[in-house]
Amino acid sequence: MITFEPYAIYGQKVSPDQKPDPNMRVYNVIEGKHVATYIAKRESTWMPQFTDDESVAVRLVGSELLIHSGCQFEHYDRKLVVPNIAVFAVSPGHAPHHVACYTPAAGDDNTMKKRNRCHLREAVADNGFLTLQSTPGRVQIRSLDSPFVVVAAKNFFKSEKATLLWNSKGSALLVLSGTEVDSSNQSYYGEQHIYLLNVTTQESFQVNVRKKGPVHAAKWNPTGKEFCVCYGFMPAMVSLFNLRGDETFHTSEGPRNDVFYNSFGNILLACGFGNLGKGRMEFWDVEKKKQIVAIEVPNTTLFEWAPDGQHFLTATTTPRLRIDNGYR
């Protein structure tokens, strides 16, 4: 068990050089003992990640991934250095285990406008003209065993942030890459792109969708054999893709902004929540590619499937919506 609290000093400093107390603690639940204490400065990446068999734990410190074998947190077994790493994700499933590492692009126009870090791009004199050099964003999948062999990688520009999504088998990775600002000024939500990296075939490529616009949601089927994407300017579309990135099905346009598979992966919910439409929920038979039923649950902000794959819970919560708060 791991606990975390903000890395901060509450109240007045005792001395100018006073540092906050360590804010991350590790406990052995079986023995009920405190194991280790660490300092985690970044709230976005403080949480260690475990393999499914708990044989390995990985935590990010600066640009170093510290790997603890046997979940022995007293000391790390080995480390992987990835300069400027922002996000990582340990693969689920059985061994061999892998880790996906994301490094944001440096020097592109969107990044410069947002961060104002002029030192990230280098002006180079070329035939009397100044050329701007930039470094693309990069996702690489490495083995967790030394020497950390790269099994798949993908470079892409226009990437300030990314979400890494493994399938249940740990054999493929979805990357949702994007920027805060849309250079074409068509979207308030910036620009998003989807990339697929396959560990088995070592292929990596961009997933092409039918409609321009933001990517609202992307989810793996629990079977690990396909994924679903909700995308495009409203009214949005929903498409299913296989592990080769080929589209196998798509819906018509509609007021949708999220998708959810049940625990068995045989039913897919495509929905429009929040202040979008009337909270329309479409339930689809994944195998037959046919809609089962459609209902409306207005003002829904939260949805969860029950473990039986037949029942579900919806709720309206603040601060997203401050009226009709409750659950159904």
Helices and strands as residue ranges (DSSP letters): E 2-4, E 24-28, E 33-38, E 49-50, E 56-61, E 64-69, E 78-81, E 87-90, E 98-103, H 109-115, G 118-120, E 122-126, E 129-133, E 137-143, E 150-156, E 161-166, E 172-179, E 191-198, E 204-206, E 215-220, E 226-231, E 237-242, E 247-250, E 258-261, E 267-271, E 280-285, E 290-296, E 302-305, E 312-316, E 326-327
